[in-house]
Amino acid sequence: MSKSRIIAGLLAGCVAGAVTLTGPSVHATTSSTGGADHTDSSTTSMADDPSLLHRQARSDAELRQQVALQLRIAPGGVQTSRNEISYGNGTFVVTYALPGQVTAAAVADCPSGWYCFYDGKSFGYPRGKLSSCGWQDLANWGWNDRTTSVHNNTRWQVAYYEHDDLGNPAYGHQYDYSLWSSGPYSTWSYVGDRNNNRADHTELFSC
């Protein structure tokens, strides 16, 4: 598994037709001669750039694009602040770094009672977080294959799995396999080359 699934999905959307996003960043104008609508190609390119999901926004406009892209790959979320999206009444929360925000290097910041997974090394944002017990499918929130560092700030063990159905969806999850586990109150500033961007599911035990 890799980030190629996210990229492929976004490119497919571009080929299929025009995409309408909330906000002023993507718009169409009609020519004075009554011709077809024209879209600003530069802003459309930014809106469809999957790299926006994996780095700090350089401006408020890029932050809005990050939020829009997150909601495109994982519909159903609610934007609760400039840089935060909540799913399932707070079951899963995605936080993007604010433009110009400076954070201390290699500092894990997962709230107490939650476990967090970061898109970048050394706890670099964006960050996803969960607190629910049991098995979770990260694809529900567009976070499959996006984990590079982790912070478990709970009293229980968290396991990370890669999905594998051997090319046959009928197999479901029976061939999924464990990548690594993080103990209570542990941090991994990098999950390692073997595991990087491969986690599809998580499981919080014994809570």
Backbone as JSON, one array per atom type, in Angstrom:
{
  "sequence": "MSKSRIIAGLLAGCVAGAVTLTGPSVHATTSSTGGADHTDSSTTSMADDPSLLHRQARSDAELRQQVALQLRIAPGGVQTSRNEISYGNGTFVVTYALPGQVTAAAVADCPSGWYCFYDGKSFGYPRGKLSSCGWQDLANWGWNDRTTSVHNNTRWQVAYYEHDDLGNPAYGHQYDYSLWSSGPYSTWSYVGDRNNNRADHTELFSC",
  "N": [[0.84, -1.2, 0.0], [0.42, 2.33, -0.66], [0.84, 5.94, -0.9], [-0.08, 6.28, -3.4], [-2.69, 5.54, -3.93], [-4.26, 7.61, -2.96], [-3.33, 9.7, -4.61], [-4.03, 8.67, -7.12], [-6.81, 8.66, -6.93], [-7.39, 11.4, -6.75], [-6.41, 12.31, -9.23], [-8.06, 10.91, -10.92], [-10.44, 12.16, -10.41], [-9.93, 14.62, -11.54], [-9.77, 14.01, -14.26], [-12.3, 13.05, -14.77], [-14.03, 15.25, -14.67], [-14.97, 18.69, -14.05], [-14.38, 19.98, -10.78], [-16.14, 21.16, -7.98], [-15.35, 23.26, -5.38], [-15.66, 24.45, -2.0], [-15.46, 27.9, -1.2], [-13.3, 30.65, -2.23], [-11.22, 29.81, -3.85], [-11.39, 28.17, -6.1], [-12.85, 28.76, -9.15], [-15.13, 29.69, -11.78], [-15.35, 31.51, -14.83], [-17.32, 33.33, -17.17], [-16.94, 34.06, -20.57], [-17.03, 37.27, -22.19], [-18.05, 37.07, -24.67], [-19.89, 35.15, -24.61], [-19.0, 32.58, -24.56], [-17.81, 29.28, -23.56], [-17.53, 28.35, -20.05], [-14.61, 29.19, -18.18], [-11.95, 27.92, -16.25], [-9.78, 28.94, -13.65], [-6.67, 27.88, -14.18], [-4.39, 27.77, -12.59], [-5.22, 27.9, -9.89], [-6.88, 25.68, -9.85], [-5.0, 23.67, -10.28], [-3.56, 23.85, -7.87], [-5.59, 23.12, -6.11], [-5.94, 20.45, -6.7], [-3.59, 19.25, -6.04], [-2.02, 16.65, -4.58], [0.12, 16.74, -2.82], [-0.35, 18.72, -1.02], [-1.64, 17.6, 1.1], [0.3, 16.65, 2.74], [2.08, 18.4, 3.92], [3.04, 21.49, 5.57], [0.84, 24.23, 5.28], [1.46, 27.12, 3.3], [0.09, 29.43, 3.29], [-3.06, 31.05, 4.11], [-4.83, 30.49, 2.07], [-3.8, 28.1, 1.02], [-4.2, 26.48, 3.24], [-6.98, 26.37, 3.31], [-7.33, 24.91, 0.99], [-6.14, 22.49, 1.76], [-7.96, 21.6, 3.69], [-10.21, 21.32, 2.06], [-9.3, 19.29, 0.3], [-8.91, 17.18, 2.12], [-11.57, 16.68, 2.86], [-12.52, 15.87, 0.44], [-11.2, 13.41, -0.08], [-12.1, 11.99, 2.05], [-15.13, 12.12, 2.69], [-17.76, 13.5, 4.77], [-16.79, 14.6, 7.08], [-16.62, 17.31, 9.51], [-15.73, 20.64, 9.52], [-14.23, 22.05, 12.2], [-12.62, 24.07, 13.07], [-10.21, 26.5, 11.83], [-8.16, 24.8, 10.99], [-8.87, 22.19, 11.5], [-10.62, 19.09, 11.28], [-13.39, 17.14, 12.05], [-14.61, 13.85, 12.5], [-17.43, 11.69, 12.8], [-18.65, 12.81, 15.14], [-16.42, 13.56, 16.65], [-14.97, 11.23, 16.89], [-12.78, 10.66, 15.25], [-10.15, 12.86, 14.55], [-8.67, 15.24, 12.47], [-5.86, 17.29, 12.21], [-4.36, 20.07, 10.79], [-1.28, 21.84, 10.32], [-1.04, 25.29, 11.14], [-0.52, 28.04, 8.89], [2.73, 29.36, 9.01], [3.08, 28.5, 11.58], [5.19, 27.57, 14.18], [6.72, 24.82, 15.54], [8.19, 22.98, 18.22], [10.95, 20.93, 17.48], [10.63, 17.44, 16.99], [8.75, 16.94, 19.04], [6.26, 15.24, 20.58], [2.74, 15.58, 20.67], [0.28, 14.5, 21.4], [-2.96, 14.51, 22.83], [-3.86, 13.63, 26.22], [-5.13, 10.38, 26.74], [-5.6, 9.8, 24.13], [-4.49, 8.34, 21.0], [-2.11, 9.13, 18.53], [-1.24, 9.72, 15.1], [1.11, 10.72, 12.76], [1.71, 12.53, 9.75], [4.24, 13.26, 9.02], [7.81, 12.82, 9.7], [9.18, 12.78, 13.04], [6.9, 13.7, 14.37], [5.63, 15.45, 12.69], [3.13, 17.55, 11.38], [0.41, 17.05, 8.99], [-1.82, 15.74, 11.57], [-3.47, 12.87, 12.79], [-5.96, 11.62, 15.07], [-7.17, 9.25, 17.47], [-9.34, 7.78, 19.94], [-10.94, 5.7, 20.53], [-11.77, 2.37, 21.55], [-10.7, -0.87, 20.31], [-10.73, -2.22, 16.9], [-9.91, -0.25, 14.07], [-10.59, 1.27, 10.92], [-8.52, 3.04, 9.02], [-8.9, 4.04, 6.49], [-11.45, 5.02, 6.39], [-11.27, 7.63, 7.05], [-9.52, 8.73, 5.31], [-6.88, 8.26, 6.02], [-5.33, 6.05, 5.58], [-2.21, 4.55, 4.81], [-0.66, 6.78, 5.54], [0.92, 7.17, 7.75], [3.73, 8.12, 9.55], [5.06, 8.81, 11.91], [4.36, 8.2, 15.41], [2.38, 8.66, 18.4], [1.47, 7.33, 21.33], [-0.66, 8.08, 23.72], [-2.08, 6.79, 25.71], [-3.23, 4.36, 28.19], [-2.96, 1.89, 27.16], [-2.04, -0.72, 24.79], [-1.36, -0.13, 21.33], [-1.94, -1.41, 18.16], [-0.77, -1.59, 14.78], [-1.79, -2.21, 11.47], [-1.36, -3.62, 8.18], [-3.4, -3.69, 5.33], [-4.37, -6.51, 3.41], [-5.79, -8.21, 0.88], [-5.1, -10.09, -0.9], [-5.66, -9.46, -3.49], [-8.3, -10.11, -3.82], [-11.26, -8.92, -2.92], [-13.19, -10.35, -1.55], [-11.96, -11.75, 0.45], [-11.8, -10.06, 2.54], [-10.59, -8.96, 5.61], [-8.97, -10.99, 6.45], [-6.37, -11.61, 5.78], [-4.86, -9.51, 6.6], [-1.99, -8.03, 8.18], [0.2, -7.62, 10.99], [2.07, -4.67, 11.51], [3.51, -3.07, 13.44], [3.56, -2.45, 17.02], [2.66, -0.07, 19.49], [3.55, 0.71, 22.76], [1.99, 1.63, 25.95], [1.9, 5.13, 26.51], [3.98, 5.78, 24.74], [6.37, 6.87, 22.24], [7.14, 7.16, 18.8], [9.34, 8.52, 16.78], [9.87, 7.98, 14.2], [8.57, 5.47, 12.2], [10.04, 3.73, 10.78], [11.68, 2.53, 7.79], [10.57, 0.21, 6.72], [7.95, 0.22, 7.61], [6.88, 2.65, 7.0], [4.28, 4.77, 5.92], [2.44, 2.68, 5.51], [0.45, 1.73, 7.17], [-2.87, 0.69, 7.54], [-4.91, 0.02, 9.25], [-5.83, 0.27, 12.74], [-5.61, -0.82, 16.19], [-6.8, -0.54, 19.4], [-6.09, -1.9, 22.44], [-7.67, -3.61, 25.23], [-9.04, -1.58, 26.66]],
  "CA": [[0.0, 0.0, 0.0], [1.18, 3.57, -0.69], [0.04, 7.14, -1.11], [-0.52, 6.33, -4.79], [-4.13, 5.43, -4.01], [-4.79, 8.96, -2.8], [-3.0, 10.46, -5.8], [-4.83, 8.15, -8.23], [-8.18, 9.12, -6.76], [-7.48, 12.82, -7.08], [-6.23, 12.46, -10.66], [-9.27, 10.41, -11.57], [-11.45, 13.2, -10.29], [-9.62, 15.69, -12.5], [-10.08, 13.53, -15.6], [-13.73, 12.84, -14.9], [-14.73, 16.49, -14.94], [-14.65, 19.81, -13.17], [-14.72, 19.77, -9.39], [-16.52, 22.39, -7.31], [-14.91, 23.3, -4.0], [-16.15, 25.58, -1.24], [-14.5, 28.98, -1.02], [-12.98, 31.44, -3.41], [-9.99, 29.4, -4.5], [-11.67, 27.56, -7.39], [-14.0, 29.46, -9.68], [-15.24, 29.72, -13.23], [-15.83, 32.77, -15.36], [-17.88, 33.22, -18.5], [-16.37, 35.07, -21.44], [-17.96, 38.31, -22.58], [-18.63, 36.71, -25.96], [-20.87, 34.1, -24.41], [-18.39, 31.29, -24.75], [-17.86, 28.32, -22.45], [-16.89, 28.76, -18.81], [-13.18, 28.92, -18.08], [-11.5, 27.77, -14.87], [-8.42, 29.39, -13.38], [-5.9, 26.64, -14.16], [-3.39, 27.77, -11.52], [-5.85, 27.54, -8.63], [-7.34, 24.31, -9.96], [-3.83, 22.83, -10.08], [-3.29, 23.82, -6.45], [-6.65, 22.4, -5.41], [-5.83, 19.03, -6.97], [-2.23, 18.82, -5.75], [-2.08, 15.8, -3.38], [1.21, 17.03, -1.87], [-0.87, 19.62, 0.0], [-2.07, 16.81, 2.25], [1.43, 16.1, 3.47], [3.03, 19.44, 4.34], [2.45, 22.67, 6.19], [0.37, 25.23, 4.34], [2.26, 28.34, 3.27], [-0.82, 30.57, 3.34], [-4.43, 30.7, 4.47], [-5.44, 29.9, 0.89], [-3.39, 26.69, 0.96], [-4.85, 25.78, 4.33], [-8.34, 26.08, 2.86], [-7.22, 23.83, 0.02], [-5.9, 21.26, 2.51], [-9.24, 21.18, 4.28], [-11.06, 20.86, 0.96], [-8.79, 18.0, -0.17], [-9.21, 16.18, 3.14], [-12.99, 16.36, 2.78], [-12.74, 15.15, -0.82], [-10.77, 12.01, 0.01], [-12.85, 11.36, 3.15], [-16.32, 12.92, 2.94], [-18.5, 13.26, 6.01], [-16.22, 15.34, 8.19], [-17.1, 18.65, 9.8], [-14.65, 21.55, 9.87], [-14.52, 22.62, 13.52], [-11.79, 25.26, 13.22], [-9.49, 26.79, 10.59], [-7.24, 23.75, 10.58], [-9.27, 20.92, 12.11], [-11.8, 18.42, 10.76], [-13.84, 16.09, 12.96], [-15.47, 12.82, 11.93], [-18.17, 10.87, 13.76], [-18.81, 13.53, 16.42], [-15.16, 13.61, 17.39], [-14.29, 9.93, 16.97], [-11.49, 10.83, 14.58], [-9.9, 14.28, 14.33], [-7.5, 15.58, 11.67], [-5.39, 18.65, 12.45], [-3.29, 20.55, 9.91], [-0.5, 22.94, 10.9], [-1.4, 26.61, 10.66], [0.57, 28.71, 8.16], [3.65, 30.1, 9.84], [3.17, 27.92, 12.92], [6.49, 26.99, 14.49], [6.62, 23.86, 16.64], [9.48, 22.42, 18.64], [11.31, 19.73, 16.72], [10.55, 16.12, 17.62], [7.93, 16.98, 20.25], [4.96, 14.6, 20.42], [1.76, 16.43, 21.34], [-1.03, 13.86, 21.42], [-3.64, 14.75, 24.1], [-4.01, 12.49, 27.12], [-6.26, 9.51, 26.44], [-5.68, 9.6, 22.69], [-3.27, 7.96, 20.29], [-2.0, 9.99, 17.36], [-0.35, 9.31, 14.02], [1.53, 11.93, 12.08], [2.08, 12.34, 8.35], [5.66, 13.52, 8.86], [8.74, 12.34, 10.71], [9.33, 13.59, 14.26], [5.6, 14.22, 14.75], [5.27, 16.55, 11.8], [1.73, 17.6, 10.96], [-0.85, 16.87, 9.69], [-1.93, 14.72, 12.61], [-4.76, 12.24, 13.04], [-6.01, 11.07, 16.42], [-8.28, 8.38, 17.86], [-9.34, 7.35, 21.35], [-11.89, 4.6, 20.67], [-11.23, 1.01, 21.7], [-10.93, -1.82, 19.25], [-10.16, -2.15, 15.56], [-10.36, 0.91, 13.3], [-10.17, 1.32, 9.52], [-8.07, 4.4, 8.75], [-9.4, 4.49, 5.18], [-12.71, 5.75, 6.59], [-10.96, 9.05, 7.25], [-8.48, 9.12, 4.38], [-5.56, 8.22, 6.66], [-4.57, 4.85, 5.26], [-0.92, 4.78, 4.15], [-0.21, 8.15, 5.8], [1.51, 7.25, 9.09], [5.19, 8.13, 9.56], [5.46, 8.8, 13.32], [3.19, 7.95, 16.25], [2.43, 8.96, 19.84], [0.39, 6.66, 22.06], [-0.8, 8.73, 25.02], [-3.09, 6.04, 26.46], [-2.7, 3.34, 29.1], [-3.07, 0.59, 26.51], [-1.24, -0.96, 23.6], [-1.98, 0.13, 20.03], [-1.33, -2.15, 17.06], [-0.97, -1.05, 13.44], [-1.86, -3.3, 10.51], [-1.49, -3.35, 6.75], [-4.46, -4.47, 4.71], [-4.01, -7.33, 2.26], [-6.83, -9.18, 0.54], [-4.52, -10.94, -1.95], [-6.29, -9.12, -4.76], [-9.69, -10.56, -3.85], [-11.97, -8.27, -1.81], [-14.01, -11.31, -0.81], [-11.21, -12.22, 1.61], [-11.95, -9.11, 3.64], [-9.39, -8.6, 6.38], [-8.37, -12.19, 7.06], [-4.94, -11.68, 5.5], [-4.16, -8.34, 7.13], [-0.9, -8.46, 9.06], [0.7, -6.62, 11.93], [3.3, -3.95, 11.18], [4.18, -2.8, 14.71], [2.71, -2.07, 18.14], [3.23, 0.95, 20.37], [3.13, 0.51, 24.14], [1.39, 2.79, 26.63], [2.68, 6.37, 26.69], [5.21, 5.65, 23.96], [6.5, 7.71, 21.04], [8.02, 6.71, 17.72], [9.54, 9.68, 15.91], [9.83, 7.42, 12.85], [8.18, 4.07, 12.31], [11.01, 2.92, 10.05], [11.48, 2.41, 6.34], [9.72, -0.95, 6.4], [6.56, 0.47, 7.98], [6.45, 4.01, 6.67], [3.14, 4.95, 5.0], [1.83, 1.39, 5.18], [-0.62, 1.38, 8.12], [-4.24, 0.84, 7.06], [-5.83, -0.19, 10.37], [-5.26, 0.31, 14.09], [-6.4, -1.49, 17.22], [-6.48, -0.17, 20.78], [-6.42, -3.09, 23.23], [-7.88, -3.74, 26.68], [-9.59, -0.43, 27.36]],
  "C": [[0.88, 1.25, 0.0], [0.25, 4.73, -0.9], [-0.47, 7.22, -2.54], [-2.02, 6.21, -4.91], [-4.79, 6.78, -3.85], [-4.57, 9.77, -4.07], [-3.86, 10.01, -6.97], [-6.26, 8.64, -8.14], [-8.34, 10.57, -7.14], [-7.33, 13.04, -8.58], [-7.44, 11.98, -11.42], [-10.37, 11.45, -11.53], [-11.22, 14.32, -11.29], [-10.02, 15.28, -13.9], [-11.58, 13.44, -15.82], [-14.47, 14.13, -15.21], [-14.32, 17.56, -13.97], [-15.14, 19.53, -11.77], [-15.05, 21.1, -8.76], [-16.13, 22.31, -5.86], [-15.49, 24.52, -3.33], [-15.07, 26.64, -1.14], [-14.1, 29.6, -2.34], [-11.85, 30.91, -4.26], [-10.21, 28.75, -5.86], [-12.91, 28.22, -7.94], [-13.98, 29.41, -11.19], [-15.77, 31.07, -13.65], [-16.34, 32.56, -16.78], [-17.35, 34.35, -19.36], [-17.45, 36.06, -21.87], [-18.63, 37.99, -23.92], [-19.62, 35.58, -25.85], [-20.32, 32.72, -24.6], [-18.5, 30.42, -23.53], [-17.18, 28.89, -21.23], [-15.42, 28.37, -18.84], [-12.79, 28.88, -16.62], [-10.08, 28.25, -14.75], [-7.54, 28.17, -13.2], [-4.91, 26.6, -13.01], [-4.01, 27.37, -10.2], [-6.4, 26.13, -8.67], [-6.19, 23.35, -9.71], [-3.49, 22.72, -8.6], [-4.32, 22.98, -5.71], [-6.51, 20.9, -5.57], [-4.44, 18.47, -6.67], [-2.22, 17.97, -4.48], [-0.96, 16.07, -2.38], [0.74, 17.99, -0.77], [-1.29, 18.87, 1.26], [-0.92, 16.48, 3.19], [2.45, 17.14, 3.91], [2.27, 20.6, 4.97], [2.03, 23.67, 5.12], [1.22, 26.49, 4.44], [1.41, 29.6, 3.38], [-2.19, 30.1, 3.78], [-5.15, 30.05, 3.29], [-5.07, 28.42, 0.77], [-4.03, 25.89, 2.08], [-6.29, 25.44, 3.95], [-8.35, 24.94, 1.84], [-6.96, 22.49, 0.72], [-7.2, 20.72, 3.09], [-10.16, 20.62, 3.2], [-10.62, 19.49, 0.44], [-9.09, 16.89, 0.84], [-10.66, 15.74, 3.06], [-13.33, 15.67, 1.46], [-12.34, 13.68, -0.7], [-11.52, 11.26, 1.09], [-14.07, 12.22, 3.47], [-16.96, 12.57, 4.28], [-17.95, 13.97, 7.22], [-16.83, 16.72, 8.33], [-15.91, 19.51, 10.19], [-15.02, 22.26, 11.17], [-13.65, 23.82, 13.86], [-11.07, 25.48, 11.9], [-8.73, 25.58, 10.07], [-7.63, 22.37, 11.1], [-10.57, 20.4, 11.51], [-12.12, 17.25, 11.67], [-14.79, 15.14, 12.24], [-16.18, 12.08, 13.05], [-18.29, 11.51, 15.12], [-17.56, 13.46, 17.28], [-14.46, 12.28, 17.54], [-12.9, 10.0, 16.39], [-11.34, 12.31, 14.26], [-8.61, 14.45, 13.55], [-7.14, 17.03, 11.94], [-4.24, 18.96, 11.51], [-2.56, 21.7, 10.6], [-0.97, 24.26, 10.3], [-0.24, 27.22, 9.87], [1.43, 29.52, 9.11], [3.82, 29.54, 11.24], [4.53, 27.25, 13.1], [6.34, 26.08, 15.7], [8.01, 23.34, 16.98], [9.74, 21.11, 17.92], [11.17, 18.48, 17.59], [9.81, 16.15, 18.96], [6.57, 16.36, 19.94], [3.93, 15.36, 21.24], [0.36, 15.82, 21.39], [-1.7, 14.1, 22.78], [-3.77, 13.47, 24.93], [-5.28, 11.71, 26.78], [-6.47, 9.24, 24.96], [-4.41, 8.93, 22.18], [-3.29, 8.65, 18.94], [-1.01, 9.42, 16.36], [-0.13, 10.53, 13.15], [1.99, 11.6, 10.66], [3.58, 12.52, 8.14], [6.51, 12.87, 9.93], [8.76, 13.31, 11.89], [8.05, 14.37, 14.57], [5.21, 15.46, 13.95], [3.83, 16.45, 11.32], [1.63, 17.48, 9.44], [-0.85, 15.68, 10.64], [-3.37, 14.19, 12.65], [-4.78, 11.67, 14.44], [-7.3, 10.3, 16.65], [-8.19, 8.11, 19.36], [-10.23, 6.13, 21.56], [-11.18, 3.26, 20.77], [-11.48, 0.19, 20.45], [-10.3, -1.46, 17.92], [-10.76, -0.97, 14.8], [-9.79, 0.84, 11.88], [-9.81, 2.76, 9.17], [-8.55, 4.93, 7.4], [-10.71, 5.26, 5.32], [-12.48, 7.25, 6.67], [-9.82, 9.52, 6.33], [-7.09, 9.08, 4.97], [-4.83, 6.91, 6.44], [-3.32, 5.23, 4.5], [-0.41, 6.2, 4.34], [0.49, 8.27, 7.15], [3.03, 7.1, 9.03], [5.76, 8.17, 10.97], [4.19, 8.69, 14.17], [3.46, 8.34, 17.71], [1.22, 8.3, 20.48], [0.34, 7.26, 23.46], [-1.97, 8.12, 25.8], [-2.41, 5.03, 27.38], [-2.61, 1.97, 28.46], [-2.22, 0.51, 25.26], [-2.05, -0.65, 22.34], [-1.22, -0.64, 18.97], [-1.7, -1.51, 15.73], [-0.86, -2.19, 12.43], [-1.86, -2.78, 9.07], [-2.56, -4.26, 6.19], [-3.93, -5.25, 3.53], [-5.12, -8.34, 2.02], [-6.41, -10.1, -0.61], [-5.18, -10.68, -3.31], [-7.73, -9.55, -4.88], [-10.44, -9.94, -2.68], [-12.83, -9.22, -0.98], [-13.29, -11.84, 0.43], [-11.31, -11.26, 2.79], [-10.62, -8.79, 4.3], [-8.64, -9.82, 6.93], [-6.87, -12.31, 6.8], [-4.19, -10.39, 5.89], [-3.05, -8.8, 8.07], [-0.35, -7.29, 9.85], [2.0, -5.99, 11.42], [4.13, -3.68, 12.43], [3.13, -2.5, 15.76], [3.42, -1.0, 18.96], [2.66, 0.77, 21.76], [2.51, 1.76, 24.74], [2.38, 3.94, 26.77], [4.02, 6.32, 25.94], [5.18, 6.58, 22.75], [7.45, 7.04, 20.06], [8.18, 7.9, 16.79], [9.63, 9.26, 14.44], [9.54, 5.94, 12.96], [9.1, 3.15, 11.52], [10.66, 2.78, 8.58], [10.5, 1.29, 5.99], [8.25, -0.63, 6.62], [6.01, 1.8, 7.49], [5.34, 4.03, 5.63], [2.51, 3.63, 4.58], [0.64, 1.05, 6.09], [-1.99, 1.69, 7.53], [-5.27, 0.73, 8.19], [-5.08, -0.04, 11.69], [-6.15, -0.48, 15.03], [-5.89, -1.09, 18.6], [-7.0, -1.27, 21.67], [-6.8, -2.77, 24.67], [-8.43, -2.51, 27.38], [-11.09, -0.65, 27.63]]
}
